[in-house]
Amino acid sequence: MLAVAIGLWGGLLALGIANGLVIERQRTTIEQHISHIQIHNPEYLKDDNIRNHIGNHRELMNTISSIPQVKGYSGRTMVSGMLATANLTTGIRIIGIDPRMENQTSGIASNTIEGSFFEDPGRNPILVGRTLADKIKVQERSRVVLTFQDSDNEIISAAFRVCGIFQTSNTTFDETNVYILQSDLVSYLDSITIVSEIAIILDNIDESEPVAGFLKKHFPELEIRTWAEVSPELSYLNEMFGVMITIILGIILLAMAFGLANTMLMSVYERIQEFGMLMAVGMNKKKIFSMILLETSFITFGGAAGGVLLGYISNRAIQNTGLNLAVVGGDSLDYMGFPSVIYPELDPSFFYTLTIMVVITVLVSAIFPALRALRLKPAEAVRHE
């Protein structure tokens, strides 16, 4: 029973941490980067030129604001360009935003670790990522030069001053993206407000498909994608991990089944005389089989109950404080888009699957020892030394 309890405890703790890693990856990627739904001009996905913007963005945004499931949305103006300092020049994506709307969508203000989130009234503020700031050696109040093309492919260069530095769970994103005010970017493009992308955050991830379907029906000329379409690898990771949890748990229980079968075989071997005498006085084979099955069930379910309880308590304890993997892995997880602090989590439906698998383990563990006992001959068994 102790071996079963410890085995399940370790398995549930490891699975809880791994599942928490995947869930945190999904949550942070959606909330900080890709959102639940993205809307573009279809041509923009082929060529991210500023000309390929959303033409009817005002009507679209009015429709989005009327959808009750929408928690926040943001219309972004995006161009590719170069960022230059005295130390280095590098390629980046420039994202022009309305600070209030963007913060409701990506929560970027809460990820601003130095300076302020466009609270400085100065001219041309820019928000850069921590990784990029370290790379080009800039800090708050540093001056940088952005170079990009307008809709006529004319080269534009403008000086900006760093108002803040942000840090998300993805260092690659932090290194290749900067935020500026949408009004500043549009003024250099010499145009009315241009929206390249609209990102939508919903109250519930399960509403992504219905809301996207509603918008596709009303705006068929636009490319409207859910988070699973924007990042299919993220959707695949979630599906694959669900299968992996079942496989890993199956391996753990299979190993336990071998241990239980060995224990029950030893139990049968040491009680050969007892079984022989029971058979001799009239106990039928069905009751012998039931007795061994009952003993195996007692050991398995007793150990499983203890293991599940320990696993649940351990996962809940770590979930309250979080497990900081940066202590052993540094920034390696951030480079892959995973957060460094993990909060273990197991879906309640997982325990139903676990119960079914434990029952199967009991049956597998009991069959062979029971068959060994049923093959005993009473006359020989009672004389067994």
N, C-alpha and C positions, 0 to 999 in steps of 0.2 A: 504493500500500500504506500509506503514511504517513497519507493522508487517511482511508482506511477505518479504520485503527487509532485515530486521534484521534477520529473520529466515534463509533465504538463505545465507546471509553473514556468519553467524556463522557456518552453515553446510559446506559451501565451505572451510572456513578456517580450520575447524577441519579435513575435508577429505584431504585437501592439505597437512597438517602436517602429518597425518597418512600415506598417500601415499608416501610422501617424506621419511618417516621412512623406509618403505618397500624397496623403490628404493635404498636408501643409504645402507641398509643391503645387498641387492643383489650386488651392485657395490663393496663395500668393501670386501665382502666375496669372490667374484670372483677375484678381482684384488690383494688382499693381501694373499689369502689362497688357493682356489681351482683352480683358473684359468678357462679359457673357455673350455679347453680340457686337459685331463690327459691320459697318456699312461703308461701302466705297462706290465710286464710279467704276464699272467693270474694266475700263481702260487703265485705271490707275494701278490695278494689280499686274498689268503687263508692262506699264511704263509709269513710274512714279513721278512724272512731270507735273508741275503745278497746274498745267492746263487741264489735266484730267481730274477736275474737282466735281463735287456734287452740286449740280445746278439748282435743284429745288430744295436746298437745305433748310430754308425757313419753314416751308410747309411740312417737311419731314420732321423737323424738331418739334413743331407744334403738335403733330400726331403722336410723337414719342412721349411728350409731356402729359398727354391725356390717357396714357396706358397705366392702369393702377399698379401693375406688377413692377413698374420701373422705379428703381431706387435713385438712380442718378444717370446723367448722360453728359457727354462733352463733345463739342464739335472742334476738331483740331485742324490746323493748317500745317502741313508738313512738307519740307523740302530737304533734299540731300545737299550737303555742302562741305566746306572745310573750316576747321577752327585752327587759328594760328596764334601762337604766343612767341615770346622771344626765345623760348627753348625748343619748341616743336610745332609742327603742323600735322594735323591728322584729320581723317575723314569722319564725319558725324552726320546724324540725322537731326535736323532742327525741327522742333515741335512747337508751334505757336498755339497758346492756350488762353482760355478765359480762366483765371486762377480759381474763382469760386466754383465753376462748373467742373473743372478738372479735379479739384479736391474731392468733390462728391463722387467722382467716378473712380479715380485711382488712389485717392488718399495720399497724394504725393507730399502734402504739407506735413503729415506725420512722419514722413521719411526724410525730412530735411533736418540734417544733423548739425549743420553749421550755418550761421547767418539766418536769413529769413526767407519766407516763401512769398516773394514779390511784395513785401511790405515797405521796401525802400522806395520813396517817391522819385528817386533819381532816374536819369535818362537811360534807356536801353538796358534794363537788368537781365541777367541770364542765370539760370540754375543749372549747375553741372553735377555729374555723378562723382562719387568719391574716388572710384577707380580712375576716371579720366582726370580728375584734379591732381591725383598723385602722379599720373603719367606725364602731364604737361607742366607740373609744378606750379599750380596756381592755388590761391586761397581767396577768402572773402575780400572783396574790393579790388581784386586783380583785374587787369584789363585784357580782353581777348578780342580778336578780329574774326568775324564770320564772313565767309564768301559763299555765294550761292547764285543760282540763275533765276531770272523772272520768267514770266510766261512767253516772252519774246526771245528767250535764251540769251539775254543780256547779263553780263557778269556784274554782280553787286557785292560790294564789300562795305561792312559797317562795324564800328567798334562797339563793344558791349562791356559792361562791368559786372563781375560775379557778385550776385546778391546772396547766394546761398549754395550749399553743397548737399546733395541728397544721396541716400544709400538705400537700395532695395535688396531683395534676396538674390538678385541675378547680377553678378558683376559685369558680365558681358553687355547687358543692357545699359548699365551705368557708364560703361566706357564708350558707348557708341551713340548715346542720345543726350541732347540738351534741351531745356525748356526756355522759351522766351515768351513775352506777351504777344498774343495774337494781333493786337492792334499795332505793335511795333513792326511785326513781320509784314503785315498787309500794307503798311505805309511804304515800306521799301519796295514792295511789289507793285506799287502805284495802282492799286485796284480797290474795289469794294471788298467786303469780307469774303474770303475764299475758304471753303471747308473741304479738306481732303479726306477726312475720316470722321465718322461719328461712332463713338464707343458708348455702349450701354451696360450699366450694372443693374441687375434685377434683385429682388428680395430673396428669390429662391432659384438655385441653379436648374431645378427641374422645369422651370418656366421658360427656359431658353428656346426650345423647339416651338412651343405654341406662339410665343411673342414674335419669333423670327418668321413663322408662317403667316401671321397676321400682317406684318410689315411687307413681306414679299407679295402678298395679295394686293396691297394698296400701292406698292412702288415696285412693279415688276422690272422696271428699267435699271434698277440698282442691284449691286452685288451685296446681298445680306447673308452673313455667315454667323453661325453659332461658334462658341469657343471650341467645340469638338471639330469643326471644319477649319477654323483658323489654326489650331494646333492639334492635328490628328494623333501626333505622338503622345500627347498628354492623355487623350481619350484611350489610346491603346495601352498606355501604362496602367491606367486604372483597371481596365478589363483584364489585362495580363496578371496584375497583382492579385486580383480576386481568385484566379485559377491557381496561382502560385501558393496562396495561403492554404487552399484545400490540399494541394499536393504535399506541401511541407508538413502540414498537420497529419496527413495520411502516413507519411514516412515515420513521424514520431510515434504514432499509434501502432504502426506495424512493428517497429522495434520493441515497443512495449508488449505487443501480443506474443512475440517470441519469448520474452522474459517471463510472461505469465504462463505460457504453455510449459516452459521448463519447470517453473515452480509447481504447477499442478501435476506434472509427470512425476516429480519427486514425491509429491504428496500421495499419489496413487501407489507408487512403488513402496513407500514406507508403510502403507496400510493394506497391503495385499491380503494378510490374514483377516483383517476386519471385513474387507469386501467379500472374501470367501465365506466367512461365517454368515454375513447378511444374506448372501445368495443361498446358502445351505438352509437357512430357516425360512426361506420363501420370498425374500424381497426380489421383485422382478427387475429386469434390466432398465425399464423405463424410469423407475424411481432412482436407480443408481446414477443414471445419466442426469436426472434432474438435480440430484444432490451435488454432483460435481459442477454442474452449471451454476447452481446457487452459490457455491463457495467461490467460484471464479467471479461471479457478478458482485459478490460482497467485496472482494479484494479490489476489483476494477472500479466499481462505482464509489467505494469509500475513498480510494486514492484519487479518483478523478474529481470528486467533490472538493477534496482538500486542495488539489492542484488548481482547479478553476477559481476557488476562493482566493488563494494566494496570488494567482495571476491577476484577478480583478483588482485586489487591494493594491498590488504593486503598480499596475497601470494607472490607477486612479491617483496614487501618491505622486508618481512622476508627472502625471498630466497637470497637476496643480502647480508644479514648479517649473516643468519643462526640463528637457535633457539637452544640455549644451554640448554638441559634438565638435564645436570649434576648438575645444580644449585638446582634442586628439587629432582632428583633421584640418585645423586652420581654416583657410578660406577655400579649400578644395571643393566643398559642397556648393558654395556660392557661385563658383565658376560653372557648375552644372545646373544652376537654377534651383537648387534645393536650399531651404533655410537651414541655418546652423542650429537653431533651437527647435527640438522636436517635442511634440505633445502626443504621447501614445494614445491610440484610440482603436477600439474594436466595435464593429457594428453589432447591435443586439441579435440580429439574425444569424450571426456567426455562431452563437452558442447553441442554436437549434441544430445547425450542421454538426457541431461538435458532439452533441448528444447522440445523434444518429450514428456517427463514426465510433463513439465509445461502445454503443450497443453491438455494432458489427465486430469490434475488437473482442468483446466478451464472447461472442459466438465462435469466432476464429480461435481464440485461446482455449476454449473449453472442449471443442470437438475432438481433437487428437487424444488428450488425456482421458476423456470419457470413453472413447473407443478402446483405448488400452485397458481400461477397467472392465469393459463389457466382454472382452475376449478371455477374461480369467475363468478357469474351471474351478468350481467350489472345492472339489476333493483335493486338488493340488494346492489351491490357495491357502487352505487352513493349515497345511503342513509346511508352508513356506517359512524358512528361517531368515 
